[in-house]
Amino acid sequence: MRRRVATFRRTRNGHFSLTLHAAEADLLASLAREVLELLEVPAAAPPRPVDPLQAELGLSDLPGFDTPLDDLAGDGPVAPPEDEVLRRLLPDAYGDDPDASADFRRFTERGLRERKAAAASGLLAGLAPVEGQGGRVQLDADGARTWLAALNDIRLALGTRLGVSEDADPDADLAEDDPARWAWAVYDFTTHLQETLVRSLS
């Protein structure tokens, strides 16, 4: 009997369940790691020491108080990434205004990279118990939203590499033995996971 495609389902306790073969779990983990590698998020800087007088006055507890002035001024990149996948993951905010896009990117790109990396890391954490062996993944609502964000980034990366468009039809354009068929199958698999997770969340 042919096994059904891995599908997210909502459980009675309000969690979200997914049963994966070992190969499927390993594939998802590999894709998440590729996204992490592509994002190149720098290691977090060590916490700055607290000035005793500031601590006594309670100033050190204010949100953002210990943020370096360079961060407040915006020290991120201003040019779009050269890699086409990164440009898709980190798009310009204003397509018709390069200067405004550059300013926006300078203040936001680092944080966007960090959020996307956190989502990919969250997906990897959820896969850890089943990687290499397969089994059932169970997610709470926060975990499901993390996976949804990570799956979306994985699909964007795959779709960009494949040149996915509304008119794309791999079955019509590729020969049966074309290696690109595997890439399209992976794209379809991640699309299915994302779609069934969205339905489960609604």
N, C-alpha and C positions, 0 to 999 in steps of 0.2 A: 504494500500500500504506500503510495507516495505521500511524503510528509508535507503538511501545509506550510506555507511561508510563515516565518516568524512574525507574530502579530501582537501588538500591545492590546491588553484587555484590562478593564477596570475590575478590581476585585470587590468583594462585599464590604471589606473594611475601608474602602475608599482609596486603596493603593493601586499601583499600575504594574502589571505583571507582563513579562516577556520571557519566553523560553527560547534559548539559542543553542544551536550546535556549536561544538568547539571551533569549527572553521569560521562560523559567523561571528562568534565572540572575538576571535583573533583578528578577523578582518576589521571589525569596528574599532578595536583597540589600535590597530595599525593606522587606520585613517585618522583617528584622534591625535595620535602621536605626530603624524605628518603635519596636521594643522598647527599643533604646538610648535613644531620645529620651524614652520613657515612664519609664525607670528614673532618669534625671536623676542619674547618678553624678557627684559633684563631682570636680574635678581633684585629683590627689594633692598633698598638702602637700610643700614642699621638704624635703630631709633636714636634720635639726638638726645644728648643728656639734658635734663631739666634744670634750669637755673633755679637755685634755692629761693631767691626772692620772688620769682614768678610763681613758683609752687606755693609759697606762703600766701601770696595775694590771690591764689586760685586761678591765675591766668592760664596755667598749663593745662587746665581741664577744658578750655574752650575749644570747640571743634575747629580744626584747621590751624590752631595756634602754632603748632610745631611744623607746619608746612614751610619748606624753604621758599625764600622770596623768588628764586628762579622758577619754581613750580607755579607760583601765583602769577608770574609774568607770562608763563607759557614758554616752555623750552623744547617743545616737540618739533617734529619735522614739518616743513611747510609744503614740500613737493609730494605729489602722489607717488606711491611705491612703483618701482620699475616692473616688478613681477605682476603679470596680468591677474593672477588669483588674488594677490594682496590688494590690488586695486578694486577687485570685486568685493572683498571682505571689508575694506577700508575705503569706501567710495568718497568722492568729493561731495561736500554738502550742497554746493551751489554750482551746478553744471555750467551755468552761463556767466559765472563771475569768478575767475581764477583767484583774484586777490582776496575776496571774501572766503573762498574755500581754503586758501592758504592760512588765513588767520584762524579759521575754525579748526583746521587740522592741527595747528600749533598747540592749541589748548586741549584738544580732545583725543588725539590719536593714541597717545600712550594709555589713557584710561580705557579706550575701546579695545586695544590689544589685550590689556590685562583682563577685561571682562570676558573676552572671547577665549583667552587661554584658561581662565577659571572654569568656563563651561566645558571645554575639552577635558580638563583635568577631572571635573566632576563626572563626566561620562566614563573616563578611565577608572575612577574609583568605584563606580557602580559595576563595572565589568570585572573588577579584580577577582571576585569569588568564582567566576565562571571562565575566565580566560584560560585557554589551554585544555579545557575539559568540557565546557558547555554546561548548561543548566538554566535555572530560572533566576531572572533578575526581578527584584521588587523595588519599586520607587514610591516615595511619598510625593506629595504635591510639589514640594520644592525641588526634589530630585527630578521629577518629570519635566518641570520647566527648564531645569538645567540641561537635561538631555535634549529637549526640544531645540534649545538655542545651539547646542553642539551639533546636532544632526543638520540643522539649517546651514551652519557654516561648512560642514562636510559636503553637503549637496552643492552649495555654491562653488566650492573649490573644484569638485568633480565636474560640475556642469560647465565651468569656465574652461577647464582643460579639454573637455569634449566638444566645446562649441555648441552647447545645447541652445536651441531656439524653438519657437512654437512650430516651425516648419520641419524641424529635425525628425527624421524617421529612420532609425538605424536598421530596422528590418529591411527597408527598401534599398538602403545604400551600401550595406556591408555584406560581404560574402560569408558563407557559413563558417569558414575556417579563419576569418579575420580576427586577430587578437583583440581588436577594439570592441568586439562583442562582449568580452569579459568586462571591460570598463563600463559599458552601457548596462550590463547586468548588475554591477555593483551600484551604479547610480539609481537604477530602478529599485534595488533592495533598500537603499537608504531613503528613497522617496516613500516607499511603502511604510517603512517604520515611522517616518515623520507623520504621514497621513493618519495612520492608525493611532498614534499617540495624540494627535490633535483631536480626533474623534473621541478618544477616551476621556480627554480633559473637558470636553464640552458637555 
